[in-house]
Amino acid sequence: MGIETEYGVSVPGHPHVNAMLTSSQVVSAYAHAVAQGRQTAMRWDYDEETPLRDARGFDLTRAEADPSMLTDDDLGLANLILTNGARLYVDHAHPEYSSPEVTNPWDGMLWDKAGERVMARAAESVPHLPGGREVRLYKNNTDNKGASYGTHENYLMQRSTPFAAIVRHLTPFFVTRQVITGAGRVGIGQDGRGSGFQISQRADYFEVEVGLETTLKRPIINTRDEPHADPDKYRRLHVIVGDANLSELSTYLKLGTTSLVLAMIEDGFLDLDLTLTHPVREMHDVSHDWSLGHELTTVSGRTLTAVQLQIELCEQARKYVEDRYGVDVDSQTADVLDRWETVLDRLLADPMSLSGELDWVTKLSVLQGYRDRDGTDWDDPRLALVDLQYADVEPTRGIAQRLQARGRLTRLTTEEQVAHAVSSPPEDTRAYFRGECVRRYGAEIAAASWDSVIFDIPGRDALQRVPTMEPLRGTRAHVGELLASSPNAADLLAALGA
């Protein structure tokens, strides 16, 4: 699993600055500050990407596709493959951090948090570039003027799992999980003109139930079939409904609960029929009611709140884990289940008790403090500024960053662990091979992607591609000794028989 986040970008005093150029400066600044320009010649390998392949069994033609969907076009924009196995690049006029692949939600949360530090360092470095100016980066999902940018999760799944089952069970889960994973937002509607506060940054931007698009007619279930792995064995579930979380608990539960639901779907364990009558409308309605009293209606005629629906799924997950693993369940799965249950119980009893733990509740608490002090309505523009400042990644400015530093927003990681994840890859996926190759042989890498590393060895007529189609190969246990005994890329390729 992994998370890719497009960051909001602005230049103080220059509201009409070219966002694509500014985003390129952000990525380039990080390259010069941290990589000292070593990776400037390394490109992203787009050859194996298939962004227009649909899980429903067809390919959208390039003529039919919106240009924003053509993510396999090399536009020559700034792009880095980092030593921690992540990708830092420009996507849709935003700087994006795509975390390395990990095998568990805690690691997913850790390397996502590392992305915040990468972005903060990048923004800090932009003014040192020729012609550079102060840049501010925000881990959020909307400019409150009608535009939204994504925080996408990715989960590796068995190809054999029927896609219809994924749609059936994930739709009600995604509609309701925002009560845990929402980042909170001032403003109602896509342009934010409606007065009020809502649970999710992204909810108002979803318009259809199922589809391939990610920037237009956004679907609750995205059908992009681009596994970045052996396509006969795997699919990559591309999840676009999530918010950009700064709360580590929200991120941890976002990944952990989704993984549990996906495991139940893969194993055919879920027998609940929670199909909603109007899922798109319900997604908006759940977000707009931060009292959590809104009742959803299922096609079977049941009515229940988002928290109650989540409780039913959580109970099923508990039964699933007990049935499949019994007392042998791993500690992290047990922890996710316990935290999921506890958070839902507290949301049912008193949502505000989770201030300092979940993003949307914490943000609401901060905003209510300003409202009580100043007697402001929700349409006061100062509240929108507080909302924005919550997401600033700069440690001394960002409200969430300051709350975490003061112990008022729950941390599951330490700063030492995050610092390690900024520069080092996870050790139990192919990201280890990718990140270590960049660290050790960066000058000899012509290109890389999620499923390959391409070397340009002096004296060889052709580039040498090393495929990494199996996400659980290329780990430290698998290649650590090989890398340690290969002082240069030529030695590595010789050892690999390439």
C-alpha positions, -999 to 999 in steps of 0.1 A, spaced: 0 0 0 10 36 -3 -3 72 -4 3 99 -31 -5 135 -21 -7 166 -43 2 196 -21 -15 230 -24 10 257 -35 10 295 -32 34 324 -34 25 351 -9 18 384 -26 16 368 -61 -19 352 -64 -16 347 -102 18 330 -103 21 301 -127 14 271 -105 31 246 -127 63 266 -128 62 271 -90 57 234 -85 87 227 -107 107 250 -86 96 232 -54 108 198 -68 140 213 -82 148 231 -50 147 198 -31 169 182 -57 195 209 -52 192 211 -14 192 174 -7 204 155 -37 229 183 -47 217 178 -83 229 142 -85 195 131 -99 187 158 -123 194 135 -153 173 107 -140 139 105 -156 107 86 -148 101 56 -169 66 58 -184 69 29 -208 48 4 -188 21 28 -176 -15 23 -187 -36 51 -171 -65 45 -196 -71 8 -189 -104 3 -171 -110 -25 -146 -144 -30 -162 -126 -46 -192 -119 -19 -218 -93 8 -226 -104 45 -230 -89 60 -261 -65 89 -258 -88 109 -280 -117 104 -255 -96 110 -224 -94 143 -207 -57 156 -209 -54 153 -171 -58 115 -174 -28 111 -196 -3 106 -167 20 86 -190 29 117 -210 64 129 -203 60 167 -202 96 172 -191 86 186 -157 107 182 -126 108 147 -113 129 129 -86 132 94 -74 142 97 -38 166 75 -17 136 65 4 120 49 -26 94 77 -30 87 99 -61 86 137 -59 74 154 -90 49 178 -106 14 165 -112 -16 187 -124 3 219 -115 10 206 -79 41 192 -63 33 156 -54 49 132 -30 42 95 -38 53 74 -9 72 41 -14 53 8 -12 49 -6 23 33 -37 37 14 -23 67 -6 8 78 20 20 104 47 21 77 23 38 53 16 65 79 53 69 86 65 74 50 35 97 44 46 118 74 81 118 59 65 134 28 55 164 50 91 169 60 103 165 23 78 192 13 87 215 41 124 213 32 116 219 -5 95 250 3 123 263 25 148 258 -3 129 275 -32 141 311 -23 177 300 -27 171 291 -64 179 318 -90 146 339 -93 131 319 -64 105 334 -40 89 324 -8 66 294 -14 40 280 10 28 244 7 -4 230 22 -13 194 28 -50 199 20 -73 192 -9 -91 224 -20 -85 260 -27 -121 267 -18 -126 283 -52 -138 252 -70 -106 233 -74 -97 201 -57 -65 181 -57 -60 146 -46 -47 124 -19 -48 89 -34 -43 56 -17 -31 25 -35 -36 -11 -24 -23 -42 -40 -51 -68 -45 -55 -102 -60 -65 -100 -97 -89 -128 -91 -112 -107 -69 -144 -98 -88 -145 -60 -93 -182 -60 -87 -176 -73 -52 -151 -44 -46 -177 -19 -58 -205 -34 -37 -187 -35 -4 -163 -5 -7 -189 21 -17 -207 22 17 -174 19 35 -159 49 16 -191 70 20 -189 66 58 -152 63 67 -149 101 65 -161 103 101 -126 89 110 -105 101 80 -120 135 72 -96 165 74 -124 191 80 -133 220 59 -148 255 62 -173 260 34 -200 240 17 -201 230 -19 -173 228 -45 -166 265 -45 -169 267 -7 -195 295 -8 -220 277 14 -217 288 50 -207 261 75 -182 234 84 -180 199 71 -161 167 79 -143 161 46 -122 182 23 -130 160 -7 -167 148 -3 -184 176 -23 -162 169 -54 -176 134 -60 -203 132 -87 -206 95 -98 -204 61 -82 -179 43 -105 -156 57 -132 -121 61 -145 -117 98 -141 -98 114 -112 -102 152 -119 -136 154 -136 -168 136 -126 -149 121 -98 -161 86 -88 -163 70 -54 -148 39 -69 -120 46 -94 -116 19 -121 -80 26 -132 -64 -7 -139 -27 0 -137 -11 -24 -113 26 -14 -116 32 -51 -110 25 -84 -127 -9 -78 -142 -19 -114 -143 -16 -117 -106 -24 -82 -92 -46 -52 -95 -38 -19 -78 -69 -4 -63 -66 33 -68 -86 51 -41 -93 88 -47 -119 96 -20 -95 102 8 -85 135 25 -50 147 31 -45 139 68 -21 155 92 -33 134 121 -12 103 123 -41 84 138 -64 94 110 -38 82 84 -31 50 103 -68 41 106 -75 51 70 -49 26 57 -56 -1 84 -94 -2 82 -94 -1 44 -69 -30 43 -91 -50 66 -122 -44 45 -103 -53 13 -90 -85 30 -126 -95 38 -136 -88 2 -108 -108 -12 -117 -138 10 -154 -135 3 -161 -131 40 -184 -100 39 -221 -110 39 -235 -77 49 -256 -59 23 -251 -22 31 -257 -10 -5 -269 27 -3 -298 40 -23 -280 73 -32 -243 70 -24 -231 102 -40 -257 123 -23 -251 105 10 -213 112 7 -221 149 7 -248 147 34 -225 127 58 -198 153 53 -222 182 59 -235 169 92 -207 171 117 -231 163 145 -230 127 129 -268 124 132 -275 121 95 -292 87 86 -283 69 54 -308 46 37 -298 12 22 -316 -5 -7 -330 -30 18 -348 -1 36 -326 1 66 -316 35 81 -284 40 100 -259 67 107 -224 67 92 -209 57 126 -234 29 130 -226 16 95 -189 17 103 -196 -2 136 -212 -30 116 -182 -32 93 -158 -31 123 -177 -60 140 -175 -80 108 -137 -73 107 -134 -85 143 -152 -118 134 -130 -121 102 -98 -118 121 -109 -142 149 -121 -167 123 -89 -165 101 -62 -160 127 -75 -165 162 -49 -159 188 -22 -157 161 -32 -123 148 -3 -100 144 -1 -71 168 -7 -43 142 -39 -59 130 -51 -62 166 -41 -26 172 -60 -13 142 -91 -32 152 -89 -20 188 -84 16 178 -112 14 151 -137 2 178 -126 27 204 -128 57 180 -163 46 168 -175 42 203 -163 77 212 -177 92 180 -211 77 191 -208 91 226 -191 125 221 -173 133 188 -156 163 204 -138 140 228 -115 131 198 -101 166 195 -64 162 194 -67 128 178 -87 130 145 -81 158 120 -117 171 115 -125 172 152 -93 189 161 -98 215 133 -134 221 144 -122 226 180 -97 252 170 -122 270 148 -149 269 175 -124 286 198 -120 315 174 -158 317 169 -164 317 206 -138 344 211 -148 367 182 -185 358 178 -179 350 141 -202 332 117 -189 304 95 -187 326 65 -161 349 82 -130 348 58 -107 346 88 -120 311 96 -111 300 60 -76 313 67 -73 293 99 -85 262 79 -57 268 54 -31 275 81 -40 241 97 -25 225 66 7 245 63 36 221 64 61 247 77 67 236 114 64 271 130 34 282 109 12 252 104 -14 247 131 -13 209 129 25 209 130 25 232 161 -2 211 179 19 179 172 50 196 185 32 206 217 17 171 222 -18 184 215 -23 163 183 -16 126 189 16 112 175 23 75 168 58 81 154 89 98 167 107 126 149 137 103 147 117 77 129 103 102 105 138 116 98 150 81 90 120 76 66 129 108 48 161 93 35 157 56 38 133 31 21 111 5 38 131 -27 40 103 -53 32 92 -42 -4 109 -36 -37 111 1 -27 143 -10 -8 160 -19 -41 148 12 -59 158 36 -31 192 19 -24 200 19 -61 193 57 -62 215 62 -32 244 40 -43 243 43 -81 223 75 -88 247 88 -115 243 55 -134 205 54 -134 189 67 -166 153 62 -154 132 43 -129 96 36 -121 76 16 -96 83 -16 -115 118 -11 -130 152 5 -126 171 14 -158 208 17 -158 231 36 -182 265 19 -178 295 35 -195 309 13 -223 276 -5 -228 257 2 -260 222 -2 -246 204 8 -214 199 -21 -189 164 -25 -174 161 -44 -142 124 -53 -138 108 -53 -103 74 -67 -111 70 -85 -78 64 -59 -50 77 -83 -23 110 -90 -40 139 -66 -39 137 -64 -1 167 -59 22 165 -96 30 165 -104 -7 191 -80 -21 209 -64 9 240 -85 6 240 -82 -31 240 -44 -30 266 -43 -3 290 -64 -24 285 -43 -56 305 -11 -54 291 1 -87 261 -5 -110 282 -26 -135 291 -50 -106 254 -52 -96 243 -60 -131 270 -86 -135 258 -103 -103 222 -102 -116 233 -117 -149 223 -87 -169 
